[in-house]
Amino acid sequence: MAARDLRISGDVFDRQLSRLVVATADEGDRHIDRAVYDVLRLMRKHLEMDVAFVSQFENGRRVFRYTDHEAPEKLLHEGASDPLEESFCLRVIDGRLPELVKDVAKLPDGLDVPAIPFPIGAHLSTPIVLHDGGVYGTFCCFSFAPNDELTQRDLGRLRMAAQMVARLIDQARQREER
């Protein structure tokens, strides 16, 4: 496993996220994409996770739109996809799995945990809900090792980051429509 970045304090995280919101309010698509990557990296570092990504649900598939990782080799590639039904993402959205899992190995046997080609210890995922109420996909992050220090406050910050990403996606779509 890769060496961990120092955890960003909650106050620093909140200030940095707020700056990103203000900085991208009137920018073009290139800046919006950069801001999504910045939010991913900020969230991954704050939570001390190995991988963070934004997925989009499209035609029954989970498509990786943005990724940030600490892993020595990139496990998820932007544009790659897999069947949505075989993902943690869908199971979080439909309630089969919780948004915050400190140790995936300790999930009850009755839960429908999908098979994955690499170890996942801790996992956080929350929906990205657009202005029109539609679910775009998910904002997820995971580590290879369990993390008993994750809290509901961490999940709250992930939700806040997902809301920001939703606003950025909405901005990009509005520009496309013009």
C-alpha positions as CSV (number, residue, x, y, z in Angstrom):
1,M,0.0,0.0,0.0
2,A,1.2,3.5,-0.8
3,A,2.3,5.8,2.0
4,R,-0.5,7.9,3.3
5,D,-0.8,11.7,2.9
6,L,-1.3,13.6,6.1
7,R,-5.0,14.0,6.9
8,I,-6.3,17.5,6.1
9,S,-8.0,18.9,9.2
10,G,-11.7,19.6,9.0
11,D,-11.4,23.3,9.1
12,V,-8.7,23.4,6.4
13,F,-10.8,21.0,4.3
14,D,-13.9,23.2,4.6
15,R,-12.0,26.3,3.6
16,Q,-10.4,24.7,0.6
17,L,-13.7,23.3,-0.6
18,S,-15.3,26.7,-0.2
19,R,-12.5,28.3,-2.3
20,L,-13.1,25.8,-5.0
21,V,-16.8,26.6,-5.1
22,V,-16.1,30.3,-5.5
23,A,-13.2,29.9,-7.9
24,T,-15.2,27.9,-10.4
25,A,-18.5,29.7,-10.3
26,D,-17.9,31.7,-13.5
27,E,-15.2,29.6,-15.2
28,G,-15.3,27.4,-18.4
29,D,-15.5,23.7,-18.7
30,R,-11.7,23.2,-18.5
31,H,-11.8,24.9,-15.1
32,I,-14.8,22.9,-14.0
33,D,-13.0,19.6,-14.9
34,R,-9.9,20.8,-13.0
35,A,-12.2,21.7,-10.0
36,V,-13.7,18.2,-10.0
37,Y,-10.2,16.7,-9.9
38,D,-9.2,19.1,-7.1
39,V,-12.3,18.1,-5.1
40,L,-11.5,14.4,-5.5
41,R,-7.9,14.9,-4.4
42,L,-8.9,17.0,-1.4
43,M,-11.5,14.4,-0.3
44,R,-9.1,11.5,-0.8
45,K,-6.4,13.2,1.2
46,H,-8.8,14.4,3.9
47,L,-10.1,10.9,4.4
48,E,-6.7,9.2,3.9
49,M,-8.0,7.0,1.2
50,D,-6.1,5.3,-1.7
51,V,-8.6,6.0,-4.5
52,A,-11.4,8.5,-5.1
53,F,-13.6,8.7,-8.2
54,V,-16.8,10.1,-9.7
55,S,-18.9,7.7,-11.6
56,Q,-21.7,8.3,-14.0
57,F,-24.6,5.8,-14.5
58,E,-25.2,5.4,-18.2
59,N,-27.1,2.8,-20.1
60,G,-26.9,0.2,-17.3
61,R,-23.1,0.8,-16.8
62,R,-21.0,2.6,-14.2
63,V,-18.6,4.8,-16.1
64,F,-15.5,6.3,-14.3
65,R,-15.5,10.0,-15.3
66,Y,-12.9,11.3,-12.8
67,T,-10.4,9.4,-10.8
68,D,-7.7,10.3,-8.2
69,H,-5.5,7.6,-6.6
70,E,-2.6,7.1,-4.3
71,A,-2.1,3.5,-5.5
72,P,1.2,2.7,-7.2
73,E,-0.7,1.5,-10.3
74,K,-3.9,3.0,-11.5
75,L,-6.8,0.6,-10.8
76,L,-9.6,2.7,-12.3
77,H,-9.3,4.4,-15.7
78,E,-11.4,7.3,-16.8
79,G,-13.8,6.3,-19.5
80,A,-13.7,2.6,-18.4
81,S,-17.0,1.1,-17.4
82,D,-18.5,-2.0,-15.9
83,P,-22.0,-3.3,-15.3
84,L,-23.8,-1.0,-12.9
85,E,-25.5,-4.0,-11.3
86,E,-22.1,-5.4,-10.3
87,S,-21.0,-2.3,-8.4
88,F,-20.8,-1.0,-4.9
89,C,-22.2,2.2,-6.3
90,L,-25.6,0.9,-7.2
91,R,-25.9,-1.0,-3.9
92,V,-25.3,2.2,-2.0
93,I,-27.8,4.1,-4.1
94,D,-30.6,1.5,-3.6
95,G,-29.8,0.9,0.1
96,R,-28.3,-2.6,-0.1
97,L,-25.0,-1.3,1.3
98,P,-24.4,1.6,3.6
99,E,-22.6,4.8,2.4
100,L,-19.9,4.4,5.1
101,V,-18.1,1.1,5.6
102,K,-15.2,1.1,7.9
103,D,-14.2,-2.5,7.1
104,V,-15.8,-4.2,4.1
105,A,-14.7,-7.6,5.4
106,K,-16.9,-7.1,8.5
107,L,-20.1,-6.5,6.5
108,P,-22.8,-9.1,7.5
109,D,-22.8,-12.2,5.3
110,G,-26.4,-11.5,4.2
111,L,-25.4,-8.4,2.3
112,D,-25.0,-8.6,-1.4
113,V,-21.3,-7.5,-1.7
114,P,-20.1,-7.5,-5.3
115,A,-16.9,-9.3,-6.2
116,I,-14.0,-7.0,-6.9
117,P,-10.6,-7.7,-8.4
118,F,-8.6,-5.9,-5.7
119,P,-9.0,-5.6,-1.9
120,I,-11.2,-2.9,-0.4
121,G,-10.9,-2.2,3.3
122,A,-12.8,1.0,3.9
123,H,-15.4,2.4,1.5
124,L,-17.4,5.6,1.3
125,S,-19.9,6.4,-1.4
126,T,-22.7,8.9,-1.8
127,P,-25.0,9.8,-4.7
128,I,-24.4,12.8,-7.0
129,V,-27.8,14.3,-7.4
130,L,-28.2,17.0,-10.1
131,H,-30.4,20.1,-10.0
132,D,-33.2,18.3,-11.8
133,G,-33.3,15.6,-9.1
134,G,-31.7,12.9,-11.3
135,V,-28.9,10.8,-10.0
136,Y,-25.8,11.3,-12.1
137,G,-23.8,8.6,-10.4
138,T,-21.7,8.5,-7.2
139,F,-18.8,10.1,-5.5
140,C,-16.8,7.3,-4.0
141,C,-13.5,6.7,-2.2
142,F,-11.9,3.6,-0.7
143,S,-8.8,2.4,0.9
144,F,-7.2,-1.0,0.7
145,A,-7.0,-1.2,4.5
146,P,-9.9,-0.9,7.0
147,N,-10.3,2.4,8.7
148,D,-12.1,2.4,12.1
149,E,-11.5,6.2,12.5
150,L,-14.0,7.1,9.8
151,T,-17.0,9.0,11.2
152,Q,-20.4,10.3,10.2
153,R,-18.8,13.7,9.9
154,D,-16.5,12.3,7.2
155,L,-19.6,11.0,5.4
156,G,-21.1,14.5,5.7
157,R,-18.0,16.0,4.1
158,L,-18.2,13.5,1.3
159,R,-21.8,14.4,0.8
160,M,-20.9,18.1,0.7
161,A,-18.2,17.4,-1.9
162,A,-20.7,15.4,-4.0
163,Q,-23.1,18.4,-3.9
164,M,-20.3,20.6,-5.2
165,V,-19.5,18.1,-8.0
166,A,-23.2,18.0,-8.9
167,R,-23.2,21.9,-9.2
168,L,-20.1,21.7,-11.4
169,I,-21.7,19.0,-13.6
170,D,-24.8,21.1,-13.8
171,Q,-22.7,24.2,-14.8
172,A,-21.0,22.2,-17.6
173,R,-24.3,20.9,-18.9
174,Q,-25.8,24.4,-18.9
175,R,-22.8,25.7,-21.0
176,E,-23.3,22.8,-23.4
177,E,-27.0,23.7,-23.9
178,R,-26.1,27.3,-24.8
